[in-house]
């Protein structure tokens, strides 16, 4: 059984009930919201967590994620890096970082998640507080261990939960800003992740830094001196994606971002690494189920 509380639900948004009572599936619904507060909030308890589609690998193209782990037996996987979760650890993800939870047992899973829109920092004139999410390498620096998360930071997130449930949205926003301020002033080193396969991690970095280049399987195998069939197997095992699926997904995200910044769809698809508009259109329809023109 999974139980979630969301700000979207309390505002009476257009989300369907079945969306609201899912956990990571609700993220799709959040993409459709124009929150007046610039953030959305989920409190989740799952008594029988499973590694199924509900917790599949995903990303957010316009949201930062703050995940306060409360209880359970789980790992946080992000861009080929693995972080073991402990009570009161905080995990973060920025737009376009592929991540998901992996459950190591059926122990009750409990967490608090806050999704913050990109324009939240601009609207609140606190762009400097965005630095903690941005100033790090892909998939690195994503875990703040419990021993660094002082009691004040933990209590602030619990206050956000309480104020939202009471309908005190403006106070909740102020408390969230205080939390972000403290987050940006953490002086201790963050937890280093476990890397299941160093080669896959390096390949992920290479792909993300060279989206417009040749990322064919043959080229990657030659660049990293690895048998392409072995590469396919370990890449799929660690990321949950085939190499082509991952590359196309990242290129689609880049194309959508470039289009939002004013480029035509043809320009955006070309500058994102697609060799033709027809290929871009087919991949977009397959991945998102929509015409690219509807994304802007």
ZIVENPE-V827827 format. One record per residue. N is the residue number from 1. RES is the residue in one small letter. PSI is psi in degrees with one decimal (none if undefined). OMEGA is omega in radians with two decimals (999 if undefined). D_FIRST is the distance of its C-alpha to the first C-alpha in Angstrom with 2 decimals. Layout:
N/RES/PSI/OMEGA/D_FIRST
N/RES/PSI/OMEGA/D_FIRST
//
This chain:
1/x/134.4/-3.12/0.00
2/x/132.8/-3.12/3.79
3/x/127.6/-3.13/6.71
4/x/146.6/2.94/10.20
5/x/135.0/3.10/13.72
6/x/145.4/3.05/16.54
7/x/-35.8/3.12/20.26
8/x/-40.9/-3.13/20.46
9/x/-41.7/-3.09/18.42
10/x/-26.8/3.13/20.66
11/x/-4.7/-3.13/23.74
12/x/41.4/-3.12/22.98
13/x/178.9/-3.10/23.26
14/x/5.6/3.13/23.47
15/x/141.3/3.06/20.00
16/x/154.8/-3.13/18.21
17/x/-40.8/-3.12/15.15
18/x/-25.4/3.04/13.18
19/x/-45.6/-3.04/14.60
20/x/-33.8/-3.07/13.68
21/x/11.2/2.91/9.93
22/x/171.4/-3.09/10.01
23/x/-83.6/-3.11/11.09
24/x/-22.7/3.09/14.23
25/x/-24.8/-3.11/14.82
26/x/-19.9/-3.12/15.64
27/x/-37.2/3.11/18.64
28/x/-40.8/3.12/20.42
29/x/-36.6/-3.14/20.32
30/x/-32.5/3.13/21.67
31/x/-25.6/-3.08/24.66
32/x/-4.2/-3.06/25.74
33/x/147.4/2.98/25.81
34/x/80.7/-3.01/29.00
35/x/129.9/3.10/27.75
36/x/-17.3/-3.12/30.59
37/x/-18.5/3.11/29.32
38/x/5.9/3.10/28.99
39/x/159.1/3.05/25.52
40/x/155.7/-2.91/21.88
41/x/134.0/3.09/19.22
42/x/128.6/2.97/15.47
43/x/123.5/-3.00/13.65
44/x/133.6/2.92/10.27
45/x/126.4/3.08/7.99
46/x/112.5/-3.07/5.62
47/x/-23.3/-3.14/5.54
48/x/70.4/-3.09/6.33
49/x/145.0/3.12/8.25
50/x/150.5/3.08/10.69
51/x/77.5/-3.10/14.01
52/x/-165.8/-3.06/13.80
53/x/-23.6/-3.11/15.09
54/x/-27.6/-3.11/12.44
55/x/36.7/-3.12/14.19
56/x/162.3/3.08/17.61
57/x/132.9/-3.08/20.87
58/x/176.1/3.06/21.78
59/x/169.6/3.09/24.13
60/x/124.6/-3.08/24.98
61/x/-6.8/3.14/28.52
62/x/22.3/-3.08/28.94
63/x/141.9/2.87/26.51
64/x/147.0/3.11/26.48
65/x/132.3/2.97/23.21
66/x/121.5/-3.03/22.86
67/x/109.5/3.08/19.84
68/x/111.4/-3.12/19.74
69/x/126.3/-3.09/17.85
70/x/-44.8/3.14/16.86
71/x/159.1/3.12/15.31
72/x/-173.8/-3.13/14.25
73/x/91.6/-2.95/16.38
74/x/165.4/3.01/17.01
75/x/154.0/3.06/19.94
76/x/114.6/-3.13/20.84
77/x/129.2/3.14/23.01
78/x/118.1/3.10/25.46
79/x/48.7/3.07/28.56
80/x/-2.8/3.11/29.07
81/x/146.2/-3.08/28.57
82/x/127.0/3.10/26.01
83/x/123.3/3.08/25.00
84/x/129.5/-3.06/23.40
85/x/136.7/3.05/21.00
86/x/152.2/-3.13/21.72
87/x/130.9/3.11/20.49
88/x/6.0/2.93/22.14
89/x/149.6/3.04/23.29
90/x/134.7/3.09/23.55
91/x/142.8/3.14/23.39
92/x/153.0/3.04/25.17
93/x/142.2/3.10/25.76
94/x/171.3/3.13/28.41
95/x/139.5/3.06/28.88
96/x/0.0/3.03/29.29
97/x/119.6/-3.13/27.94
98/x/128.4/-3.08/25.66
99/x/162.2/3.03/22.65
100/x/167.3/3.07/19.13
101/x/143.1/3.03/16.90
102/x/124.0/-3.10/17.20
103/x/132.4/-3.11/15.05
104/x/-10.0/3.07/17.41
105/x/179.0/3.13/15.13
106/x/17.3/3.09/11.62
107/x/148.8/3.12/12.10
108/x/133.3/-3.09/9.69
109/x/128.0/-3.09/10.41
110/x/134.9/-3.12/11.68
111/x/164.1/2.96/14.22
112/x/132.2/3.14/16.36
113/x/134.6/3.03/17.83
114/x/127.8/3.05/20.97
115/x/124.6/-3.09/22.57
116/x/126.3/-3.12/26.30
117/x/157.4/-3.09/28.55
118/x/-32.9/-3.08/31.82
119/x/0.4/3.11/34.00
120/x/-43.1/-3.08/32.41
121/x/-36.3/3.10/34.97
122/x/-45.6/-3.11/37.83
123/x/-32.1/-3.11/37.05
124/x/8.6/3.07/36.90
125/x/47.8/-3.12/39.96
126/x/45.9/-3.10/38.37
127/x/-27.2/-3.14/38.66
128/x/-22.9/-3.13/39.46
129/x/-7.1/3.09/35.90
130/x/-15.7/-3.02/34.79
131/x/-37.2/-3.08/36.74
132/x/-33.8/3.14/34.07
133/x/-33.6/-2.97/31.95
134/x/-37.4/-2.96/35.00
135/x/63.4/3.10/37.38
136/x/159.6/3.13/35.89
137/x/160.0/-3.12/35.92
138/x/122.2/3.08/33.28
139/x/1.6/-3.11/30.20
140/x/155.5/3.11/32.05
141/x/32.9/-3.05/31.65
142/x/-9.1/-3.10/27.94
143/x/128.0/3.00/26.88
144/x/108.6/-3.03/28.12
145/x/155.8/-3.05/27.72
146/x/-34.3/-3.11/26.72
147/x/-18.4/3.08/30.35
148/x/-31.3/3.10/31.52
149/x/97.1/-3.08/28.88
150/x/167.4/-3.06/30.77
151/x/-33.0/-3.12/29.41
152/x/-43.7/3.14/30.70
153/x/-42.3/3.12/28.65
154/x/-45.1/-3.12/25.43
155/x/-33.5/3.13/26.36
156/x/-43.4/3.11/27.19
157/x/-36.7/3.09/23.73
158/x/-33.3/3.09/22.33
159/x/-39.7/3.08/25.06
160/x/-45.2/3.10/24.09
161/x/-49.2/-3.07/20.63
162/x/-45.9/-3.09/22.43
163/x/-36.4/3.11/25.15
164/x/-41.7/3.12/22.96
165/x/-28.3/3.12/21.06
166/x/-4.8/-3.14/24.59
167/x/11.4/-3.14/25.89
168/x/70.0/-2.97/28.41
169/x/-38.1/-3.12/28.10
170/x/-39.2/3.09/31.57
171/x/-40.9/3.11/31.11
172/x/-40.0/3.12/27.82
173/x/-43.3/-3.14/29.84
174/x/-40.4/3.12/32.54
175/x/-39.8/3.10/30.23
176/x/-40.1/3.09/28.70
177/x/-40.3/3.10/32.30
178/x/-41.4/3.10/33.11
179/x/-45.3/-3.14/30.20
180/x/-35.3/3.09/31.45
181/x/-47.8/3.13/34.94
182/x/-37.4/3.13/33.98
183/x/-38.9/-3.12/32.03
184/x/-5.7/-3.14/35.28
185/x/21.7/3.03/37.31
186/x/122.6/-3.08/35.58
187/x/-16.3/-3.09/38.54
188/x/152.7/3.04/37.03
189/x/143.7/3.14/36.46
190/x/165.6/-3.10/32.91
191/x/134.8/3.03/31.20
192/x/137.1/-3.09/32.56
193/x/161.8/2.92/30.07
194/x/137.3/3.12/30.24
195/x/116.7/-3.08/31.61
196/x/-35.1/3.10/30.74
197/x/114.4/-3.07/33.87
198/x/-33.0/-3.13/36.47
199/x/-42.4/3.14/37.90
200/x/-40.2/3.09/34.73
201/x/-45.6/-3.14/34.39
202/x/-35.4/3.10/38.02
203/x/-40.7/3.09/37.59
204/x/-44.2/3.11/34.70
205/x/-42.8/3.14/36.99
206/x/-44.4/3.14/39.85
207/x/-47.5/-3.08/37.96
208/x/-24.3/3.13/36.84
209/x/-8.8/-3.06/40.41
210/x/44.5/-3.07/42.09
211/x/-25.9/-3.12/40.11
212/x/-0.8/-3.12/43.40
213/x/-168.6/3.12/45.02
214/x/109.6/-3.13/45.09
215/x/31.0/3.09/41.66
216/x/158.4/-3.14/42.29
217/x/-42.6/3.13/41.16
218/x/-42.9/-3.12/44.81
219/x/-43.3/3.13/45.49
220/x/-42.0/3.13/42.52
221/x/-40.3/3.12/43.44
222/x/-41.2/-3.12/47.03
223/x/-38.4/-3.05/46.20
224/x/11.2/3.04/44.05
225/x/55.1/-3.11/46.12
226/x/142.5/3.09/43.35
227/x/130.9/-3.00/43.24
228/x/-29.1/3.12/41.42
229/x/-38.0/3.06/39.58
230/x/-39.3/3.11/38.37
231/x/-45.5/3.13/37.45
232/x/-42.3/-3.07/35.32
233/x/-48.8/-3.08/33.44
234/x/-32.6/3.12/32.70
235/x/-45.5/-3.14/31.92
236/x/-38.6/-3.13/29.28
237/x/-41.7/-3.04/27.79
238/x/-40.4/-3.05/27.52
239/x/-22.0/-3.05/26.73
240/x/-2.3/-3.14/24.96
241/x/151.1/2.85/27.75
242/x/164.5/3.14/31.19
243/x/-44.1/3.13/34.00
244/x/-41.1/3.11/34.95
245/x/-44.8/-3.12/31.45
246/x/-47.4/-3.13/31.22
247/x/-47.2/-3.14/34.77
248/x/-39.8/3.13/34.38
249/x/-46.0/-3.13/31.16
250/x/-37.8/3.10/32.92
251/x/-37.0/3.08/36.04
252/x/-42.5/3.12/34.20
253/x/-42.6/3.12/32.74
254/x/-43.4/3.13/36.27
255/x/-43.0/3.12/37.86
256/x/-38.9/3.12/35.58
257/x/-43.9/3.13/36.37
258/x/-37.8/3.12/40.09
259/x/-40.0/3.11/40.01
260/x/-26.4/3.14/38.46
261/x/0.7/3.02/41.35
262/x/-8.3/3.12/43.89
263/x/148.8/3.04/44.65
264/x/162.4/3.14/45.02
265/x/-37.0/3.11/42.52
266/x/-47.8/3.11/45.27
267/x/-46.1/-3.09/46.10
268/x/-43.1/-3.13/42.51
269/x/-39.6/3.11/41.71
270/x/-45.3/-3.11/44.95
271/x/-12.6/3.08/44.43
272/x/-2.1/3.04/40.92
273/x/0.8/3.11/42.40
274/x/137.7/-3.08/42.12
275/x/-8.7/3.06/45.35
276/x/155.7/3.10/45.36
277/x/-34.6/-3.14/43.82
278/x/-41.4/3.11/43.02
279/x/-43.9/3.09/40.93
280/x/-45.7/-3.11/39.11
281/x/-45.7/-3.12/38.50
282/x/-44.0/-3.12/37.13
283/x/-38.5/3.14/34.76
284/x/-44.6/3.14/33.56
285/x/-39.8/-3.12/32.95
286/x/-41.8/-3.06/31.11
287/x/-46.4/-3.01/28.91
288/x/-12.5/3.13/28.16
289/x/15.4/-3.10/29.09
290/x/161.3/2.99/31.60
291/x/136.4/3.14/35.29
292/x/-30.6/-3.10/36.13
293/x/-19.6/-3.11/38.01
294/x/-5.8/-3.05/34.89
295/x/-23.2/-3.01/33.45
296/x/none/999/36.03
//
